Amino acid sequence: MAKYELLEKAFIDNRIYEPGETVTVADDVVPGPFMKPLDAAAKKMAKEVGLVVGPSPDPVDQITATNAETIGAAPQNVKSGMSASA
């Protein structure tokens, strides 16, 4: 059995777990990015599936941050990396 600490609220095996709780699952369960491996079995599975632990980046936030920096900027400034306030 593999043991993981949950980083987010999760529904596993017909139960809701809160962040910080520990869950034990079968060794062949593929962990999600919200599951931090705690024992050898969990670490082995995480390595096999290329698990990156932690919250996933939000592509919408990345797009909005990029657009917010360039709104109102002259085209030549956008190409050079200068923001609208520069």
Backbone as CSV, one residue per row, in Angstrom:
resi,resn,N_x,N_y,N_z,CA_x,CA_y,CA_z,C_x,C_y,C_z
1,MET,0.847,-1.182,0.000,0.000,0.000,0.000,0.889,1.241,0.000
2,ALA,0.455,2.256,-0.742,1.198,3.508,-0.866,0.516,4.594,-0.035
3,LYS,1.328,5.413,0.614,0.801,6.443,1.506,1.142,7.830,0.956
4,TYR,0.117,8.692,0.905,0.268,10.049,0.383,-0.337,11.061,1.347
5,GLU,0.253,12.259,1.358,-0.354,13.394,2.051,-1.095,14.192,0.988
6,LEU,-2.325,14.585,1.275,-3.123,15.341,0.304,-2.871,16.834,0.456
7,LEU,-2.654,17.500,-0.660,-2.398,18.934,-0.671,-3.665,19.731,-0.946
8,GLU,-4.700,19.060,-1.442,-5.993,19.674,-1.736,-7.095,18.732,-1.275
9,LYS,-8.312,19.274,-1.157,-9.469,18.430,-0.837,-9.624,17.410,-1.966
10,ALA,-9.900,16.157,-1.600,-9.988,15.109,-2.615,-11.056,14.083,-2.243
11,PHE,-11.659,13.502,-3.268,-12.630,12.428,-3.098,-11.955,11.151,-3.562
12,ILE,-11.624,10.277,-2.613,-10.918,9.031,-2.912,-11.628,7.890,-2.193
13,ASP,-11.913,6.826,-2.911,-12.560,5.639,-2.332,-13.821,5.987,-1.545
14,ASN,-14.703,6.751,-2.181,-16.000,7.122,-1.594,-15.894,7.906,-0.293
15,ARG,-14.831,8.696,-0.146,-14.665,9.522,1.047,-14.028,10.846,0.647
16,ILE,-14.428,11.918,1.318,-13.819,13.224,1.094,-12.706,13.409,2.119
17,TYR,-11.528,13.739,1.623,-10.367,14.009,2.475,-10.052,15.499,2.401
18,GLU,-9.592,16.042,3.497,-9.211,17.444,3.572,-7.705,17.582,3.320
19,PRO,-7.250,18.783,2.919,-5.808,18.997,2.745,-5.062,18.683,4.042
20,GLY,-3.915,18.027,3.916,-3.112,17.680,5.075,-3.376,16.277,5.596
21,GLU,-4.496,15.681,5.191,-4.784,14.319,5.630,-3.918,13.334,4.857
22,THR,-3.715,12.171,5.453,-2.948,11.101,4.826,-3.913,10.043,4.313
23,VAL,-3.638,9.555,3.112,-4.470,8.513,2.508,-3.564,7.353,2.104
24,THR,-4.043,6.143,2.309,-3.316,4.944,1.898,-4.120,4.269,0.798
25,VAL,-3.467,4.042,-0.338,-4.125,3.450,-1.502,-3.282,2.279,-2.011
26,ALA,-3.848,1.502,-2.914,-3.114,0.386,-3.517,-1.885,0.907,-4.262
27,ASP,-0.853,0.089,-4.311,0.406,0.490,-4.949,0.249,0.870,-6.418
28,ASP,-0.764,0.331,-7.101,-0.928,0.601,-8.530,-1.794,1.827,-8.825
29,VAL,-2.243,2.550,-7.800,-3.032,3.761,-8.017,-2.111,4.862,-8.527
30,VAL,-2.510,5.498,-9.628,-1.722,6.591,-10.194,-2.048,7.864,-9.416
31,PRO,-1.045,8.454,-8.749,-1.297,9.640,-7.930,-1.479,10.890,-8.774
32,GLY,-2.240,11.825,-8.226,-2.428,13.115,-8.881,-1.455,14.136,-8.319
33,PRO,-1.395,15.326,-8.908,-0.447,16.350,-8.476,-0.740,16.903,-7.081
34,PHE,-1.892,16.572,-6.535,-2.264,17.020,-5.198,-1.896,15.982,-4.140
35,MET,-1.170,14.933,-4.543,-0.803,13.847,-3.629,0.713,13.814,-3.450
36,LYS,1.170,14.101,-2.234,2.602,14.101,-1.927,2.991,12.711,-1.425
37,PRO,3.894,12.020,-2.123,4.271,10.668,-1.710,5.011,10.682,-0.368
38,LEU,4.650,9.730,0.517,5.252,9.678,1.842,6.114,8.442,2.090
39,ASP,5.832,7.339,1.416,6.610,6.123,1.668,7.259,5.639,0.369
40,ALA,8.029,4.562,0.488,8.780,4.051,-0.669,7.872,3.661,-1.825
41,ALA,6.743,3.013,-1.545,5.827,2.593,-2.612,5.254,3.806,-3.338
42,ALA,4.892,4.832,-2.588,4.327,6.042,-3.198,5.384,6.777,-4.013
43,LYS,6.590,6.864,-3.477,7.674,7.559,-4.200,8.032,6.816,-5.487
44,LYS,7.992,5.487,-5.436,8.285,4.687,-6.633,7.233,4.951,-7.715
45,MET,5.960,4.933,-7.348,4.888,5.174,-8.324,4.975,6.610,-8.856
46,ALA,5.236,7.569,-7.985,5.349,8.965,-8.412,6.459,9.110,-9.455
47,LYS,7.576,8.431,-9.230,8.688,8.490,-10.179,8.306,7.830,-11.505
48,GLU,7.626,6.685,-11.432,7.222,5.957,-12.643,6.309,6.783,-13.541
49,VAL,5.397,7.537,-12.932,4.432,8.300,-13.730,4.882,9.743,-13.977
50,GLY,6.054,10.126,-13.443,6.556,11.482,-13.658,5.757,12.530,-12.908
51,LEU,5.315,12.181,-11.711,4.488,13.084,-10.910,5.267,14.319,-10.490
52,VAL,4.656,15.473,-10.712,5.172,16.731,-10.211,4.177,17.190,-9.163
53,VAL,4.619,17.232,-7.905,3.715,17.552,-6.805,3.548,19.052,-6.674
54,GLY,2.296,19.470,-6.486,1.986,20.877,-6.286,0.864,21.312,-7.194
55,PRO,0.355,22.504,-6.951,-0.751,22.980,-7.776,-0.311,23.217,-9.216
56,SER,-1.183,22.947,-10.138,-0.895,23.170,-11.548,-0.993,24.650,-11.864
57,PRO,-0.128,25.166,-12.727,-0.246,26.565,-13.113,-1.548,26.798,-13.880
58,ASP,-2.149,27.941,-13.672,-3.401,28.282,-14.350,-3.062,29.048,-15.621
59,PRO,-3.259,28.430,-16.803,-2.887,29.105,-18.046,-3.649,30.406,-18.250
60,VAL,-4.867,30.521,-17.729,-5.629,31.763,-17.878,-4.928,32.885,-17.127
61,ASP,-4.450,32.611,-15.916,-3.722,33.616,-15.152,-2.470,34.051,-15.899
62,GLN,-1.773,33.091,-16.507,-0.562,33.418,-17.244,-0.880,34.297,-18.450
63,ILE,-1.962,34.003,-19.153,-2.352,34.800,-20.322,-2.748,36.200,-19.892
64,THR,-3.553,36.297,-18.819,-4.011,37.623,-18.384,-2.857,38.459,-17.878
65,ALA,-1.925,37.845,-17.181,-0.775,38.597,-16.683,0.035,39.143,-17.858
66,THR,0.212,38.333,-18.887,0.961,38.768,-20.063,0.218,39.903,-20.770
67,ASN,-1.096,39.753,-20.954,-1.869,40.777,-21.637,-1.939,42.068,-20.826
68,ALA,-2.040,41.967,-19.510,-2.133,43.151,-18.666,-0.883,44.010,-18.795
69,GLU,0.251,43.371,-19.008,1.507,44.108,-19.131,1.611,44.832,-20.473
70,THR,0.889,44.379,-21.489,1.061,44.952,-22.819,-0.105,45.818,-23.276
71,ILE,-1.194,45.877,-22.505,-2.343,46.687,-22.908,-1.942,48.155,-22.934
72,GLY,-2.174,48.794,-24.036,-1.864,50.211,-24.182,-0.431,50.483,-24.589
73,ALA,0.373,49.459,-24.720,1.765,49.648,-25.109,1.858,49.760,-26.623
74,ALA,2.809,50.539,-27.063,3.068,50.649,-28.495,3.646,49.332,-28.996
75,PRO,3.330,48.926,-30.244,3.814,47.641,-30.761,5.322,47.459,-30.640
76,GLN,6.105,48.524,-30.863,7.556,48.382,-30.755,7.988,48.098,-29.310
77,ASN,7.215,48.578,-28.341,7.554,48.320,-26.943,7.189,46.898,-26.542
78,VAL,6.117,46.361,-27.105,5.717,44.987,-26.808,6.806,44.043,-27.288
79,LYS,7.330,44.260,-28.490,8.385,43.397,-29.030,9.642,43.469,-28.191
80,SER,9.939,44.644,-27.657,11.170,44.786,-26.881,10.989,44.375,-25.428
81,GLY,9.737,44.096,-25.022,9.501,43.662,-23.656,9.134,44.781,-22.713
82,MET,8.988,46.000,-23.224,8.628,47.130,-22.365,7.117,47.107,-22.122
83,SER,6.698,47.501,-20.934,5.277,47.503,-20.609,4.673,48.842,-20.988
84,ALA,3.349,48.952,-20.814,2.632,50.170,-21.149,3.069,51.331,-20.282
85,SER,3.509,51.052,-19.076,3.897,52.127,-18.162,5.335,52.592,-18.395
86,ALA,6.103,51.888,-19.237,7.490,52.248,-19.461,7.634,53.383,-20.433
